[in-house]
């Protein structure tokens, strides 16, 4: 590569890296929001399950233990 082409190449490369980093950060933020929503849904479903299964039922303890691991 001729020396006069090296600087424009570096500038173009730096811009591409910056764009990719911005896209990755946006994707990370979106994924974090999605995970937070899924955790809320899981907590609501777990609470609904615990309400549906009376604590006097023999299998209630097993259900509670199994869902607390999620």
N, CA, C and O atoms as a CHARMM CRD file, in Angstrom:
* protein
*
  280
    1    1 UNK  N      0.84900  -1.17700   0.00000 PROA 1      0.00000
    2    1 UNK  CA     0.00000   0.00000   0.00000 PROA 1      0.00000
    3    1 UNK  C      0.89300   1.23800   0.00000 PROA 1      0.00000
    4    1 UNK  O      1.79000   1.35700   0.83500 PROA 1      0.00000
    5    2 UNK  N      0.65400   2.14800  -0.92000 PROA 2      0.00000
    6    2 UNK  CA     1.47000   3.37000  -0.96400 PROA 2      0.00000
    7    2 UNK  C      1.25600   4.19300   0.32100 PROA 2      0.00000
    8    2 UNK  O      0.16100   4.19800   0.88400 PROA 2      0.00000
    9    3 UNK  N      2.29200   4.87500   0.76800 PROA 3      0.00000
   10    3 UNK  CA     2.19000   5.63800   2.01600 PROA 3      0.00000
   11    3 UNK  C      1.06000   6.66900   2.01600 PROA 3      0.00000
   12    3 UNK  O      0.45600   6.91900   3.05800 PROA 3      0.00000
   13    4 UNK  N      0.77000   7.26800   0.86000 PROA 4      0.00000
   14    4 UNK  CA    -0.27800   8.29500   0.82200 PROA 4      0.00000
   15    4 UNK  C     -1.68000   7.69400   1.01400 PROA 4      0.00000
   16    4 UNK  O     -2.63100   8.42700   1.28600 PROA 4      0.00000
   17    5 UNK  N     -1.81400   6.37800   0.87500 PROA 5      0.00000
   18    5 UNK  CA    -3.11200   5.72300   1.05500 PROA 5      0.00000
   19    5 UNK  C     -3.29900   5.19400   2.48600 PROA 5      0.00000
   20    5 UNK  O     -4.40200   4.81300   2.87800 PROA 5      0.00000
   21    6 UNK  N     -2.21700   5.17800   3.24800 PROA 6      0.00000
   22    6 UNK  CA    -2.27800   4.57500   4.56600 PROA 6      0.00000
   23    6 UNK  C     -3.15000   5.37800   5.52700 PROA 6      0.00000
   24    6 UNK  O     -3.96500   4.79300   6.24100 PROA 6      0.00000
   25    7 UNK  N     -3.00300   6.69300   5.56600 PROA 7      0.00000
   26    7 UNK  CA    -3.79500   7.52300   6.48500 PROA 7      0.00000
   27    7 UNK  C     -5.28600   7.45600   6.17400 PROA 7      0.00000
   28    7 UNK  O     -6.07400   7.26300   7.10000 PROA 7      0.00000
   29    8 UNK  N     -5.71700   7.60600   4.92000 PROA 8      0.00000
   30    8 UNK  CA    -7.15600   7.46300   4.64500 PROA 8      0.00000
   31    8 UNK  C     -7.67800   6.07400   5.02400 PROA 8      0.00000
   32    8 UNK  O     -8.81000   5.93500   5.48900 PROA 8      0.00000
   33    9 UNK  N     -6.84500   5.05000   4.82000 PROA 9      0.00000
   34    9 UNK  CA    -7.24300   3.69700   5.21100 PROA 9      0.00000
   35    9 UNK  C     -7.46900   3.62100   6.71400 PROA 9      0.00000
   36    9 UNK  O     -8.46500   3.05400   7.16300 PROA 9      0.00000
   37   10 UNK  N     -6.56000   4.18500   7.49000 PROA 10     0.00000
   38   10 UNK  CA    -6.69700   4.16600   8.94700 PROA 10     0.00000
   39   10 UNK  C     -7.93100   4.93100   9.40600 PROA 10     0.00000
   40   10 UNK  O     -8.63500   4.50100  10.32000 PROA 10     0.00000
   41   11 UNK  N     -8.18300   6.05300   8.77400 PROA 11     0.00000
   42   11 UNK  CA    -9.36000   6.85000   9.14100 PROA 11     0.00000
   43   11 UNK  C    -10.63100   6.06200   8.83000 PROA 11     0.00000
   44   11 UNK  O    -11.55100   6.01900   9.64700 PROA 11     0.00000
   45   12 UNK  N    -10.68300   5.44400   7.66200 PROA 12     0.00000
   46   12 UNK  CA   -11.84400   4.63100   7.30300 PROA 12     0.00000
   47   12 UNK  C    -12.02400   3.45700   8.24300 PROA 12     0.00000
   48   12 UNK  O    -13.14200   3.12900   8.63800 PROA 12     0.00000
   49   13 UNK  N    -10.91900   2.82900   8.59600 PROA 13     0.00000
   50   13 UNK  CA   -10.96000   1.70300   9.52000 PROA 13     0.00000
   51   13 UNK  C    -11.45400   2.15200  10.89700 PROA 13     0.00000
   52   13 UNK  O    -12.27400   1.47600  11.51800 PROA 13     0.00000
   53   14 UNK  N    -10.95800   3.27700  11.36200 PROA 14     0.00000
   54   14 UNK  CA   -11.37600   3.80000  12.66800 PROA 14     0.00000
   55   14 UNK  C    -12.86800   4.12300  12.66900 PROA 14     0.00000
   56   14 UNK  O    -13.55500   3.85300  13.65400 PROA 14     0.00000
   57   15 UNK  N    -13.37100   4.69100  11.59200 PROA 15     0.00000
   58   15 UNK  CA   -14.80700   4.98900  11.50000 PROA 15     0.00000
   59   15 UNK  C    -15.63600   3.70300  11.51400 PROA 15     0.00000
   60   15 UNK  O    -16.68900   3.64700  12.14800 PROA 15     0.00000
   61   16 UNK  N    -15.16300   2.68500  10.82300 PROA 16     0.00000
   62   16 UNK  CA   -15.87800   1.40800  10.79700 PROA 16     0.00000
   63   16 UNK  C    -15.89700   0.76300  12.18200 PROA 16     0.00000
   64   16 UNK  O    -16.92000   0.23500  12.61800 PROA 16     0.00000
   65   17 UNK  N    -14.76900   0.81200  12.85700 PROA 17     0.00000
   66   17 UNK  CA   -14.68900   0.25800  14.21200 PROA 17     0.00000
   67   17 UNK  C    -15.62400   1.02400  15.14600 PROA 17     0.00000
   68   17 UNK  O    -16.31000   0.41900  15.97000 PROA 17     0.00000
   69   18 UNK  N    -15.65400   2.32900  15.02400 PROA 18     0.00000
   70   18 UNK  CA   -16.52400   3.15200  15.87300 PROA 18     0.00000
   71   18 UNK  C    -18.00500   2.80700  15.62600 PROA 18     0.00000
   72   18 UNK  O    -18.79000   2.71400  16.56900 PROA 18     0.00000
   73   19 UNK  N    -18.37100   2.62400  14.37000 PROA 19     0.00000
   74   19 UNK  CA   -19.74800   2.28000  14.02800 PROA 19     0.00000
   75   19 UNK  C    -20.11600   0.90600  14.59100 PROA 19     0.00000
   76   19 UNK  O    -21.20100   0.72900  15.14400 PROA 19     0.00000
   77   20 UNK  N    -19.22300  -0.04900  14.45000 PROA 20     0.00000
   78   20 UNK  CA   -19.47600  -1.39400  14.97800 PROA 20     0.00000
   79   20 UNK  C    -19.62400  -1.36300  16.50000 PROA 20     0.00000
   80   20 UNK  O    -20.49300  -2.03000  17.06100 PROA 20     0.00000
   81   21 UNK  N    -18.77900  -0.59600  17.15100 PROA 21     0.00000
   82   21 UNK  CA   -18.85000  -0.48900  18.60700 PROA 21     0.00000
   83   21 UNK  C    -20.18600   0.11800  19.02700 PROA 21     0.00000
   84   21 UNK  O    -20.80700  -0.35600  19.97800 PROA 21     0.00000
   85   22 UNK  N    -20.62700   1.14600  18.33900 PROA 22     0.00000
   86   22 UNK  CA   -21.90900   1.78000  18.64900 PROA 22     0.00000
   87   22 UNK  C    -23.06100   0.79200  18.46200 PROA 22     0.00000
   88   22 UNK  O    -23.98600   0.74900  19.27400 PROA 22     0.00000
   89   23 UNK  N    -23.00200   0.00300  17.39700 PROA 23     0.00000
   90   23 UNK  CA   -24.04700  -0.98900  17.15600 PROA 23     0.00000
   91   23 UNK  C    -24.03200  -2.07400  18.21400 PROA 23     0.00000
   92   23 UNK  O    -25.08900  -2.52000  18.66100 PROA 23     0.00000
   93   24 UNK  N    -22.84600  -2.50500  18.62000 PROA 24     0.00000
   94   24 UNK  CA   -22.74600  -3.51300  19.66700 PROA 24     0.00000
   95   24 UNK  C    -23.29000  -2.99500  21.00300 PROA 24     0.00000
   96   24 UNK  O    -23.96400  -3.72700  21.72700 PROA 24     0.00000
   97   25 UNK  N    -23.00100  -1.76200  21.31800 PROA 25     0.00000
   98   25 UNK  CA   -23.49100  -1.17700  22.56900 PROA 25     0.00000
   99   25 UNK  C    -25.01600  -1.05700  22.54000 PROA 25     0.00000
  100   25 UNK  O    -25.68000  -1.29500  23.54900 PROA 25     0.00000
  101   26 UNK  N    -25.56300  -0.69100  21.39100 PROA 26     0.00000
  102   26 UNK  CA   -27.01700  -0.60100  21.26200 PROA 26     0.00000
  103   26 UNK  C    -27.65100  -1.98100  21.39200 PROA 26     0.00000
  104   26 UNK  O    -28.69700  -2.13300  22.02200 PROA 26     0.00000
  105   27 UNK  N    -27.01800  -2.97600  20.79900 PROA 27     0.00000
  106   27 UNK  CA   -27.52900  -4.34400  20.89900 PROA 27     0.00000
  107   27 UNK  C    -27.45600  -4.83900  22.33800 PROA 27     0.00000
  108   27 UNK  O    -28.38000  -5.49300  22.82100 PROA 27     0.00000
  109   28 UNK  N    -26.37100  -4.53100  23.01400 PROA 28     0.00000
  110   28 UNK  CA   -26.22500  -4.93900  24.41400 PROA 28     0.00000
  111   28 UNK  C    -27.31700  -4.31300  25.26500 PROA 28     0.00000
  112   28 UNK  O    -27.91200  -4.98400  26.10900 PROA 28     0.00000
  113   29 UNK  N    -27.58200  -3.04200  25.05000 PROA 29     0.00000
  114   29 UNK  CA   -28.62200  -2.35600  25.80600 PROA 29     0.00000
  115   29 UNK  C    -29.98600  -2.97500  25.54500 PROA 29     0.00000
  116   29 UNK  O    -30.77200  -3.18000  26.47000 PROA 29     0.00000
  117   30 UNK  N    -30.26500  -3.27400  24.27000 PROA 30     0.00000
  118   30 UNK  CA   -31.53400  -3.89700  23.91400 PROA 30     0.00000
  119   30 UNK  C    -31.67400  -5.26800  24.57900 PROA 30     0.00000
  120   30 UNK  O    -32.73100  -5.60600  25.11200 PROA 30     0.00000
  121   31 UNK  N    -30.58600  -6.05500  24.54000 PROA 31     0.00000
  122   31 UNK  CA   -30.62100  -7.37700  25.15700 PROA 31     0.00000
  123   31 UNK  C    -30.81300  -7.29500  26.66400 PROA 31     0.00000
  124   31 UNK  O    -31.52900  -8.11400  27.24100 PROA 31     0.00000
  125   32 UNK  N    -30.19500  -6.33400  27.29700 PROA 32     0.00000
  126   32 UNK  CA   -30.37300  -6.16600  28.73900 PROA 32     0.00000
  127   32 UNK  C    -31.82600  -5.84000  29.06800 PROA 32     0.00000
  128   32 UNK  O    -32.36700  -6.33800  30.05600 PROA 32     0.00000
  129   33 UNK  N    -32.45400  -5.01300  28.25200 PROA 33     0.00000
  130   33 UNK  CA   -33.86900  -4.69600  28.45300 PROA 33     0.00000
  131   33 UNK  C    -34.74100  -5.93100  28.25000 PROA 33     0.00000
  132   33 UNK  O    -35.68700  -6.15700  29.00400 PROA 33     0.00000
  133   34 UNK  N    -34.42400  -6.72200  27.23700 PROA 34     0.00000
  134   34 UNK  CA   -35.18500  -7.94800  26.98200 PROA 34     0.00000
  135   34 UNK  C    -35.05200  -8.92500  28.14400 PROA 34     0.00000
  136   34 UNK  O    -36.03800  -9.52800  28.56500 PROA 34     0.00000
  137   35 UNK  N    -33.84300  -9.08300  28.65900 PROA 35     0.00000
  138   35 UNK  CA   -33.61800  -9.98800  29.78700 PROA 35     0.00000
  139   35 UNK  C    -34.37100  -9.49500  31.01800 PROA 35     0.00000
  140   35 UNK  O    -34.94700 -10.30000  31.75100 PROA 35     0.00000
  141   36 UNK  N    -34.37400  -8.19800  31.25200 PROA 36     0.00000
  142   36 UNK  CA   -35.10200  -7.65600  32.39400 PROA 36     0.00000
  143   36 UNK  C    -36.60100  -7.94200  32.27100 PROA 36     0.00000
  144   36 UNK  O    -37.24600  -8.30700  33.25400 PROA 36     0.00000
  145   37 UNK  N    -37.14700  -7.77900  31.07900 PROA 37     0.00000
  146   37 UNK  CA   -38.56700  -8.07600  30.86800 PROA 37     0.00000
  147   37 UNK  C    -38.85100  -9.56000  31.08700 PROA 37     0.00000
  148   37 UNK  O    -39.85100  -9.91700  31.71000 PROA 37     0.00000
  149   38 UNK  N    -37.97200 -10.42600  30.57400 PROA 38     0.00000
  150   38 UNK  CA   -38.17200 -11.86400  30.75000 PROA 38     0.00000
  151   38 UNK  C    -38.08400 -12.25700  32.22400 PROA 38     0.00000
  152   38 UNK  O    -38.82300 -13.13200  32.67600 PROA 38     0.00000
  153   39 UNK  N    -37.19200 -11.62300  32.96800 PROA 39     0.00000
  154   39 UNK  CA   -37.09400 -11.92400  34.40400 PROA 39     0.00000
  155   39 UNK  C    -38.35100 -11.49700  35.14100 PROA 39     0.00000
  156   39 UNK  O    -38.79700 -12.18600  36.06000 PROA 39     0.00000
  157   40 UNK  N    -38.92800 -10.36800  34.74900 PROA 40     0.00000
  158   40 UNK  CA   -40.18300  -9.93100  35.35700 PROA 40     0.00000
  159   40 UNK  C    -41.30000 -10.92000  35.05700 PROA 40     0.00000
  160   40 UNK  O    -42.08300 -11.27100  35.94000 PROA 40     0.00000
  161   41 UNK  N    -41.36900 -11.37000  33.79600 PROA 41     0.00000
  162   41 UNK  CA   -42.38500 -12.35000  33.41800 PROA 41     0.00000
  163   41 UNK  C    -42.19300 -13.65900  34.17700 PROA 41     0.00000
  164   41 UNK  O    -43.16500 -14.27800  34.61200 PROA 41     0.00000
  165   42 UNK  N    -40.94600 -14.07700  34.33500 PROA 42     0.00000
  166   42 UNK  CA   -40.65900 -15.30400  35.07000 PROA 42     0.00000
  167   42 UNK  C    -41.07500 -15.16900  36.52900 PROA 42     0.00000
  168   42 UNK  O    -41.65800 -16.09200  37.09900 PROA 42     0.00000
  169   43 UNK  N    -40.77900 -14.03000  37.13100 PROA 43     0.00000
  170   43 UNK  CA   -41.16800 -13.81600  38.52400 PROA 43     0.00000
  171   43 UNK  C    -42.68400 -13.83100  38.67200 PROA 43     0.00000
  172   43 UNK  O    -43.21100 -14.39200  39.63300 PROA 43     0.00000
  173   44 UNK  N    -43.38400 -13.21900  37.72400 PROA 44     0.00000
  174   44 UNK  CA   -44.84700 -13.20800  37.77900 PROA 44     0.00000
  175   44 UNK  C    -45.40100 -14.62200  37.60800 PROA 44     0.00000
  176   44 UNK  O    -46.33100 -15.01400  38.31300 PROA 44     0.00000
  177   45 UNK  N    -44.83700 -15.38400  36.67900 PROA 45     0.00000
  178   45 UNK  CA   -45.30000 -16.75500  36.45800 PROA 45     0.00000
  179   45 UNK  C    -45.00500 -17.62000  37.67300 PROA 45     0.00000
  180   45 UNK  O    -45.81700 -18.46400  38.05100 PROA 45     0.00000
  181   46 UNK  N    -43.85700 -17.41300  38.27900 PROA 46     0.00000
  182   46 UNK  CA   -43.48800 -18.17300  39.48200 PROA 46     0.00000
  183   46 UNK  C    -44.45500 -17.85100  40.61700 PROA 46     0.00000
  184   46 UNK  O    -44.91000 -18.75200  41.32300 PROA 46     0.00000
  185   47 UNK  N    -44.77000 -16.56500  40.79500 PROA 47     0.00000
  186   47 UNK  CA   -45.70700 -16.16900  41.84300 PROA 47     0.00000
  187   47 UNK  C    -47.09000 -16.75800  41.58300 PROA 47     0.00000
  188   47 UNK  O    -47.76400 -17.20900  42.50900 PROA 47     0.00000
  189   48 UNK  N    -47.50600 -16.75100  40.32400 PROA 48     0.00000
  190   48 UNK  CA   -48.80800 -17.32400  39.96600 PROA 48     0.00000
  191   48 UNK  C    -48.83300 -18.82900  40.25300 PROA 48     0.00000
  192   48 UNK  O    -49.83500 -19.36200  40.73000 PROA 48     0.00000
  193   49 UNK  N    -47.73400 -19.49400  39.96000 PROA 49     0.00000
  194   49 UNK  CA   -47.64700 -20.92700  40.22400 PROA 49     0.00000
  195   49 UNK  C    -47.72600 -21.20700  41.71800 PROA 49     0.00000
  196   49 UNK  O    -48.41400 -22.13600  42.14200 PROA 49     0.00000
  197   50 UNK  N    -47.03300 -20.41700  42.50800 PROA 50     0.00000
  198   50 UNK  CA   -47.04500 -20.61500  43.95600 PROA 50     0.00000
  199   50 UNK  C    -48.43700 -20.36800  44.54100 PROA 50     0.00000
  200   50 UNK  O    -48.83400 -21.01000  45.51300 PROA 50     0.00000
  201   51 UNK  N    -49.15300 -19.45400  43.95000 PROA 51     0.00000
  202   51 UNK  CA   -50.52300 -19.20100  44.40900 PROA 51     0.00000
  203   51 UNK  C    -51.45500 -20.34100  44.00900 PROA 51     0.00000
  204   51 UNK  O    -52.39300 -20.66800  44.73400 PROA 51     0.00000
  205   52 UNK  N    -51.19100 -20.93800  42.85700 PROA 52     0.00000
  206   52 UNK  CA   -52.05800 -21.99500  42.35000 PROA 52     0.00000
  207   52 UNK  C    -51.87200 -23.31000  43.09500 PROA 52     0.00000
  208   52 UNK  O    -52.79800 -24.11500  43.18800 PROA 52     0.00000
  209   53 UNK  N    -50.67400 -23.52400  43.62500 PROA 53     0.00000
  210   53 UNK  CA   -50.40000 -24.77700  44.33300 PROA 53     0.00000
  211   53 UNK  C    -50.47100 -24.50900  45.83100 PROA 53     0.00000
  212   53 UNK  O    -49.61600 -23.80700  46.37000 PROA 53     0.00000
  213   54 UNK  N    -51.46200 -25.04800  46.50300 PROA 54     0.00000
  214   54 UNK  CA   -51.56300 -24.83400  47.95600 PROA 54     0.00000
  215   54 UNK  C    -50.33200 -25.38700  48.66200 PROA 54     0.00000
  216   54 UNK  O    -49.79800 -26.42400  48.27100 PROA 54     0.00000
  217   55 UNK  N    -49.88800 -24.69900  49.69200 PROA 55     0.00000
  218   55 UNK  CA   -48.67500 -25.11700  50.39600 PROA 55     0.00000
  219   55 UNK  C    -48.88800 -26.39700  51.18000 PROA 55     0.00000
  220   55 UNK  O    -47.91500 -27.01200  51.61700 PROA 55     0.00000
  221   56 UNK  N    -50.13600 -26.82000  51.37200 PROA 56     0.00000
  222   56 UNK  CA   -50.40500 -28.07000  52.08200 PROA 56     0.00000
  223   56 UNK  C    -50.25900 -29.28000  51.17700 PROA 56     0.00000
  224   56 UNK  O    -50.17100 -30.40800  51.66200 PROA 56     0.00000
  225   57 UNK  N    -50.23300 -29.06200  49.87300 PROA 57     0.00000
  226   57 UNK  CA   -50.10000 -30.16600  48.92900 PROA 57     0.00000
  227   57 UNK  C    -48.68100 -30.71900  49.00300 PROA 57     0.00000
  228   57 UNK  O    -47.72100 -29.94900  49.02500 PROA 57     0.00000
  229   58 UNK  N    -48.53400 -32.05500  49.04200 PROA 58     0.00000
  230   58 UNK  CA   -47.18900 -32.65300  49.18200 PROA 58     0.00000
  231   58 UNK  C    -46.20600 -32.23700  48.09000 PROA 58     0.00000
  232   58 UNK  O    -45.01100 -32.10100  48.35400 PROA 58     0.00000
  233   59 UNK  N    -46.69200 -32.03600  46.87800 PROA 59     0.00000
  234   59 UNK  CA   -45.77300 -31.69000  45.79100 PROA 59     0.00000
  235   59 UNK  C    -45.40300 -30.21000  45.78600 PROA 59     0.00000
  236   59 UNK  O    -44.54800 -29.79000  45.00600 PROA 59     0.00000
  237   60 UNK  N    -46.03600 -29.41800  46.64600 PROA 60     0.00000
  238   60 UNK  CA   -45.77700 -27.97100  46.66500 PROA 60     0.00000
  239   60 UNK  C    -44.32000 -27.66500  46.96700 PROA 60     0.00000
  240   60 UNK  O    -43.72800 -26.78000  46.35000 PROA 60     0.00000
  241   61 UNK  N    -43.74600 -28.38700  47.90500 PROA 61     0.00000
  242   61 UNK  CA   -42.34400 -28.14000  48.26100 PROA 61     0.00000
  243   61 UNK  C    -41.42900 -28.42400  47.07500 PROA 61     0.00000
  244   61 UNK  O    -40.49800 -27.66200  46.81400 PROA 61     0.00000
  245   62 UNK  N    -41.68900 -29.51900  46.35200 PROA 62     0.00000
  246   62 UNK  CA   -40.87000 -29.86300  45.18600 PROA 62     0.00000
  247   62 UNK  C    -41.00700 -28.79500  44.10100 PROA 62     0.00000
  248   62 UNK  O    -40.01800 -28.41200  43.47600 PROA 62     0.00000
  249   63 UNK  N    -42.22400 -28.31900  43.88000 PROA 63     0.00000
  250   63 UNK  CA   -42.45600 -27.28200  42.86300 PROA 63     0.00000
  251   63 UNK  C    -41.72300 -26.00800  43.23900 PROA 63     0.00000
  252   63 UNK  O    -41.07400 -25.38700  42.39700 PROA 63     0.00000
  253   64 UNK  N    -41.82400 -25.61600  44.50700 PROA 64     0.00000
  254   64 UNK  CA   -41.14300 -24.39600  44.95300 PROA 64     0.00000
  255   64 UNK  C    -39.63300 -24.51300  44.77800 PROA 64     0.00000
  256   64 UNK  O    -38.98100 -23.57400  44.32200 PROA 64     0.00000
  257   65 UNK  N    -39.08200 -25.66500  45.14300 PROA 65     0.00000
  258   65 UNK  CA   -37.63300 -25.87100  45.00200 PROA 65     0.00000
  259   65 UNK  C    -37.22400 -25.83800  43.52400 PROA 65     0.00000
  260   65 UNK  O    -36.20200 -25.24900  43.17000 PROA 65     0.00000
  261   66 UNK  N    -38.01800 -26.46700  42.67700 PROA 66     0.00000
  262   66 UNK  CA   -37.67600 -26.51000  41.24700 PROA 66     0.00000
  263   66 UNK  C    -37.75300 -25.13500  40.61200 PROA 66     0.00000
  264   66 UNK  O    -36.90700 -24.79100  39.78700 PROA 66     0.00000
  265   67 UNK  N    -38.74600 -24.34500  40.97800 PROA 67     0.00000
  266   67 UNK  CA   -38.89100 -23.03000  40.34000 PROA 67     0.00000
  267   67 UNK  C    -37.94400 -22.01000  40.93300 PROA 67     0.00000
  268   67 UNK  O    -37.64300 -21.01100  40.28000 PROA 67     0.00000
  269   68 UNK  N    -37.46500 -22.22100  42.13700 PROA 68     0.00000
  270   68 UNK  CA   -36.53800 -21.24200  42.71600 PROA 68     0.00000
  271   68 UNK  C    -35.16300 -21.33400  42.05700 PROA 68     0.00000
  272   68 UNK  O    -34.37300 -20.39400  42.14500 PROA 68     0.00000
  273   69 UNK  N    -34.87000 -22.45400  41.40000 PROA 69     0.00000
  274   69 UNK  CA   -33.58100 -22.61800  40.72500 PROA 69     0.00000
  275   69 UNK  C    -33.52800 -21.90700  39.39100 PROA 69     0.00000
  276   69 UNK  O    -32.44200 -21.70900  38.84700 PROA 69     0.00000
  277   70 UNK  N    -34.67800 -21.51600  38.84300 PROA 70     0.00000
  278   70 UNK  CA   -34.70300 -20.88400  37.52100 PROA 70     0.00000
  279   70 UNK  C    -34.18500 -19.48500  37.55200 PROA 70     0.00000
  280   70 UNK  O    -34.14100 -18.81900  36.51800 PROA 70     0.00000
